[in-house]
Amino acid sequence: MRRRIAVLLMVVLAMQTVAACGSEKETAGGEAGKESASAQTQSSGSSVFTGELEQNVTIRVLENDTAISKGYFDELITAFNEEYAEYGITAVDANMDQYLDLANDGPYGYGPDVLYQANDIIMQYATGKHIYPLPVEQMECYSQIPQTAWAAYQTVVDGTTYTCGVPVNVQAPMLFYRTDLLPEDWESEWDDNENQIPDMVENWTDMYEYSISRHAEDSSRYGYMKSLYDVYFSSGFLFTYGGYVFGDNNTNPEDIGFAAGEAEKGAQVLLQLAGVMNEECIDDTITTNAYSKLADGTYFATMSTPDVYSTFLGELQLAYESEGMSATEAEAAAKENLVMTTLPKLPESGDLTDENAECVDTKAMGGVNGYAVSAYTKAPNACLAFVEFATSYEMVAKRSEMLGIAPAREDAAEAAGGIAQMLYANLENGTTVLMPSVQEVSQIWTPAQTFFTDLAKDAFREEDEKKYTDLPSLKEGLEQVDTQIYDAIFTLK
């Protein structure tokens, strides 16, 4: 692997017209305060990636909290440090909040050298030239990752396309449920097409009906539960019926489309789903307690992302152990009963009570998590070596094995099989709609979150106080979201 990385590092790129050029900057790991940018940027046009590994340096890596807590990150840096011990290169945990603001902290030396984030976060830093464009076409992983994933990390400057991150895994909402919570008669009563898959996990209409049924039998238990305020998870319902974030494949922030097409049908579905939950769906309560509530049987199903599969599995194992199982038995039972699958289909009519409606695939807002190199690092070549190492087949496969992620690498996704391959396919066919990689995406969250929160509240308002009583009123609410986002980007900035 080291020889492969050495070849990569020998590539000299003329990319510095975009790479971290700016005024005063300070390198990661340095003292607080700003230094001249001359040491950081190569204004002469030569690349910072010279092919010479900096020796006896420590690079700080900002990783995902789950990867840290589940032990993957420790395995990664241990393996890397062994590989590069002869150069004195050591990777360590940056020991920072995973949502650290590199744009504000980096210039004062508080940022990491390498960061792992979602594409929408990383590409905000690209706009401000806080991260370096990378020689990705020379990397071993390049041919294994689909262009749709690479596109999430690309920016165009003066007609030239630069890639500022390396994809690691595809993120998209998934349905999590427990087979041991299915009704005993599900094969006769909840499998109309006799395909040995419960109807309620195949389509939202049956999930809605089952949620009503489960709660009616026991008021302390629920079917599907998810916080609706979460834009990442709720917006896919709008996308299914024609909504979108920005026009021109999420590159034109002047065209905002949360209300586009028949997106109000998706809002109606969310309103109906809120009606079979409790008021915890209004805020982030369900999001934070879903692990324990699925484990103790309060919830039958919820929605989350593949990278937290291991957390759900761990909670369920603990629940089984508390019921008297041995650790071995509990682990086996958890793996058998916890299912992570793609999202159920939606009724074309947008009405969950319409049992005769044709079903359509549910779209989802997705993302691509990956690595980027800070423009404030003192050791760009060592950082690039780390990124190459961390995105190798071996390490991505290990990450998939330990965390349940869906690899962006085709070879690792194929080896993982199952859900990983499904998510990879959804990325390719457009069912997974990637978050925009433009800076303006930061303005969508508050207006959309406010609407989804209000929508959830409406399910619990008195009849004469309800705001969203029909599709036109839902359409109007979504149009207000579009207006608020536009104003935040262009009028109020």
Residue pairs with C-beta under 8 A, 6 or more apart in sequence:
1 83
1 389
1 392
1 394
2 83
2 84
4 140
4 388
5 384
5 385
5 388
5 389
6 51
7 138
8 135
8 138
8 139
8 140
8 384
8 388
9 49
9 50
9 51
9 52
9 53
9 381
9 384
9 385
10 51
11 49
11 51
11 135
11 138
12 46
12 47
12 49
12 50
12 51
13 47
13 49
13 133
13 135
14 45
14 46
14 47
15 47
15 132
15 133
15 135
15 162
16 41
16 42
16 43
16 44
16 45
16 46
16 47
16 48
17 45
17 157
17 158
17 160
18 129
18 133
18 155
18 157
18 160
18 162
19 41
19 42
19 47
19 48
19 129
19 132
19 133
19 375
20 37
20 40
20 41
20 48
20 129
20 130
20 131
20 132
20 375
20 376
21 37
21 41
21 43
21 129
22 37
22 41
22 129
23 37
24 34
24 35
24 36
24 37
24 107
25 34
25 35
25 37
25 40
25 41
25 106
25 107
25 375
25 376
26 32
26 33
26 34
26 35
26 106
26 107
26 108
26 109
26 376
27 35
27 39
27 40
27 109
27 376
27 377
27 378
28 60
28 106
28 109
28 111
28 112
28 113
28 374
28 376
28 377
28 378
29 58
29 60
29 109
29 113
29 377
29 378
30 109
30 378
31 109
32 108
32 109
32 110
33 108
33 109
34 107
34 108
40 48
40 375
40 376
41 48
41 375
42 48
47 135
48 132
48 380
48 381
49 132
49 134
49 135
49 380
49 381
49 384
50 381
51 381
52 381
53 84
53 87
53 89
53 381
53 382
53 385
54 89
54 378
54 379
54 380
54 381
54 382
55 87
55 88
55 89
56 87
56 88
56 89
57 88
57 89
57 90
57 378
57 379
57 382
58 89
58 90
58 91
58 92
59 89
59 90
59 91
59 92
59 113
59 114
59 377
59 379
59 382
59 383
59 386
60 91
60 92
60 93
60 94
60 95
60 96
60 112
60 113
60 114
61 73
61 77
61 91
61 92
61 93
61 94
61 112
61 113
61 114
61 115
61 116
61 386
62 94
62 96
62 98
62 100
62 111
62 112
62 114
62 115
62 116
62 117
63 73
63 93
63 94
63 98
63 116
64 73
64 98
64 116
64 307
64 369
65 98
66 307
66 308
66 310
66 311
66 403
67 73
67 76
67 116
67 307
67 399
67 403
68 74
68 93
70 310
70 311
70 402
70 403
71 402
72 398
72 399
72 402
72 403
73 93
75 398
75 402
76 91
76 390
76 395
76 398
76 399
77 91
77 92
77 93
79 389
79 395
80 91
80 386
80 389
80 390
81 89
81 90
81 91
83 389
84 90
84 382
84 385
87 382
89 379
89 382
89 385
91 114
91 386
94 112
94 113
94 115
96 110
96 111
96 112
98 116
98 117
99 121
100 110
100 111
100 112
100 115
102 111
102 112
102 115
102 125
102 130
102 131
102 374
102 376
103 124
103 125
103 128
103 130
105 111
106 130
106 374
106 375
106 376
107 376
109 376
111 130
111 374
111 376
112 374
113 373
113 374
113 376
113 377
113 378
113 379
113 383
114 371
114 372
114 373
114 374
114 377
114 383
114 386
114 387
115 122
115 131
115 371
115 372
115 374
116 168
116 369
116 370
116 371
117 369
117 370
117 372
118 171
118 367
118 368
118 369
118 435
119 152
119 153
119 165
119 167
119 367
119 368
119 369
119 370
119 434
119 435
119 437
120 367
120 435
120 436
120 437
120 441
120 442
122 131
122 153
122 164
122 165
122 370
122 372
123 152
123 153
123 155
123 164
123 165
123 437
123 438
123 439
124 439
124 441
124 442
125 131
125 164
125 372
126 133
126 153
126 155
126 162
126 164
126 165
127 155
127 438
127 439
128 439
129 375
130 374
130 375
130 376
131 164
131 165
131 372
131 373
131 374
131 375
132 164
132 372
132 373
132 374
132 375
132 380
133 155
133 162
133 163
133 164
134 163
134 164
134 165
134 166
134 372
134 373
134 384
134 387
135 384
136 142
136 150
136 163
136 166
139 166
139 388
139 391
140 388
140 392
141 166
141 388
141 391
141 392
141 393
141 396
141 409
142 150
144 393
144 409
144 410
144 411
144 412
145 167
145 408
145 409
145 410
146 408
146 410
146 424
146 427
146 428
148 427
148 428
148 434
149 167
149 170
149 368
149 408
149 427
150 163
150 167
151 434
151 437
152 165
152 167
152 367
152 368
152 434
152 435
152 437
153 163
153 164
153 165
153 166
153 167
153 368
153 370
153 372
153 437
154 161
154 162
154 163
154 164
154 437
155 161
155 162
155 164
155 437
156 162
164 372
165 370
165 371
165 372
166 370
166 371
166 372
166 387
166 391
167 368
167 369
167 370
167 391
167 408
168 368
168 369
168 370
168 371
168 390
168 391
168 396
168 399
168 405
168 407
168 408
169 306
169 307
169 368
169 369
169 370
169 396
169 399
169 400
169 405
169 406
169 407
169 408
170 306
170 366
170 367
170 368
170 406
170 407
170 408
170 423
170 424
170 427
170 432
171 305
171 306
171 307
171 366
171 367
171 368
171 369
171 406
172 305
172 306
172 364
172 365
172 366
172 367
172 406
172 423
172 426
172 427
172 432
173 232
173 233
173 236
173 303
173 304
173 305
173 343
173 364
173 365
173 366
174 303
174 304
174 305
174 306
174 340
174 341
174 342
174 343
174 419
174 423
175 201
175 301
175 302
175 303
175 340
175 341
175 342
175 343
175 344
176 290
176 294
176 301
176 302
176 303
176 304
176 309
176 312
176 338
176 339
176 340
177 201
177 294
177 300
177 301
177 302
177 339
177 341
178 294
178 297
178 300
178 301
178 316
178 337
178 338
178 339
179 336
179 337
179 339
180 333
180 337
181 297
181 300
182 190
182 198
183 189
183 190
186 198
187 196
190 198
190 199
190 200
190 206
190 210
191 197
191 198
191 199
192 199
193 199
193 202
199 206
199 210
200 206
200 207
200 209
200 210
200 223
200 301
200 344
201 207
201 301
201 339
201 341
201 344
202 344
202 345
203 344
203 345
203 346
203 347
203 359
204 269
204 273
204 344
204 345
204 346
204 347
204 352
204 362
205 347
205 352
205 353
205 354
205 355
205 357
205 359
206 344
207 223
207 224
207 301
207 344
208 224
208 272
208 273
208 276
208 352
208 353
209 352
210 223
210 300
211 222
211 223
211 224
211 273
211 276
211 277
211 300
212 223
212 276
213 223
214 221
214 222
214 223
214 300
215 221
215 222
215 223
215 276
220 298
221 297
221 298
221 299
221 300
222 276
222 277
222 278
222 298
222 299
222 300
223 276
223 299
223 300
223 301
224 273
224 276
224 277
224 299
224 300
224 301
224 302
224 303
225 277
225 280
225 281
225 286
225 290
225 293
225 299
225 301
225 302
226 233
226 273
226 277
226 281
226 286
226 287
226 290
226 302
226 303
227 233
227 280
227 281
227 282
227 283
227 284
227 285
227 286
227 287
228 234
228 270
228 273
228 274
228 281
228 282
228 452
228 453
228 455
228 456
229 282
229 283
229 284
229 449
229 452
229 453
229 456
230 284
230 287
230 449
230 452
231 365
231 444
231 445
231 448
231 449
231 452
232 365
232 367
232 435
233 303
233 364
233 365
234 270
234 448
234 452
235 243
235 245
235 258
235 365
235 448
236 266
236 343
236 362
236 363
236 364
236 365
236 433
237 266
237 267
237 269
237 270
237 346
237 362
238 258
238 263
238 266
238 267
238 478
239 263
239 266
239 363
239 364
239 365
239 433
240 265
240 266
240 346
240 360
240 361
240 362
240 363
241 261
241 262
241 263
241 264
241 265
241 266
241 350
242 260
242 261
242 262
242 263
243 257
243 258
243 259
243 260
243 261
243 263
243 266
243 478
244 250
244 257
244 258
244 260
244 433
245 256
245 257
245 258
245 365
245 433
245 435
245 436
245 441
245 444
246 252
246 253
246 255
246 256
246 257
246 436
246 438
246 440
246 441
247 254
247 255
247 256
247 257
248 255
250 433
250 434
250 435
250 436
250 437
250 438
251 436
251 438
253 436
253 438
253 440
253 441
253 489
254 486
254 490
256 444
256 482
256 485
256 486
257 263
257 482
258 444
258 448
258 451
258 478
258 481
258 482
258 485
259 475
259 478
259 479
259 481
259 482
262 350
263 475
263 478
264 350
264 471
264 472
264 474
264 475
264 478
265 349
265 350
265 351
265 471
266 346
266 350
267 455
267 468
267 474
267 477
267 478
268 350
268 351
268 471
268 474
269 346
269 347
269 350
269 351
269 352
270 452
270 455
270 456
271 455
271 458
271 459
271 468
271 474
272 351
272 352
272 353
273 352
274 281
274 455
274 456
274 458
274 459
274 460
275 459
277 286
277 459
279 460
280 286
280 289
281 456
281 459
282 453
282 456
282 457
282 460
283 453
286 293
286 302
290 299
290 302
290 304
290 312
291 308
291 311
291 312
291 315
292 315
293 299
293 302
294 300
294 301
294 302
294 312
294 315
294 316
295 312
295 315
295 316
295 318
295 319
296 319
303 343
304 312
306 340
306 404
306 405
306 406
306 419
306 420
306 423
307 369
307 403
307 404
307 405
308 404
309 338
309 340
309 403
309 404
310 402
310 403
310 404
312 338
312 340
313 334
313 335
313 338
313 404
316 333
316 334
316 337
316 338
317 327
317 330
317 331
317 333
317 334
318 330
320 329
320 330
320 333
320 334
321 327
321 330
325 333
340 404
340 419
341 419
342 419
342 422
342 423
342 426
343 362
343 364
344 362
345 359
345 360
345 361
345 362
346 359
346 360
346 361
346 362
347 354
347 357
347 358
347 359
347 360
348 357
348 358
348 359
348 360
349 357
350 471
351 357
361 431
362 431
363 430
363 431
363 432
363 433
364 426
364 431
364 432
364 433
365 433
365 434
365 435
366 426
366 427
366 432
366 433
366 434
366 435
367 434
367 435
368 408
368 434
370 391
370 408
371 386
371 387
371 390
371 391
373 380
373 383
373 384
373 387
374 383
377 383
389 395
391 409
393 409
393 411
393 412
396 407
396 408
396 409
396 412
397 407
397 412
397 415
397 416
399 405
399 407
400 406
400 407
400 412
400 413
400 415
400 416
400 420
401 416
404 419
405 420
406 413
406 416
406 419
406 420
406 423
406 424
407 413
407 416
407 420
407 424
408 424
410 424
412 420
413 420
413 421
413 423
413 424
414 421
423 432
426 432
427 434
435 441
440 489
443 485
443 488
443 489
444 485
446 488
447 480
447 481
447 484
447 485
447 488
448 481
448 485
450 481
450 484
451 477
451 478
451 480
451 481
454 467
454 477
455 468
455 474
455 477
458 466
458 467
458 468
461 467
467 473
467 477
468 474
468 477
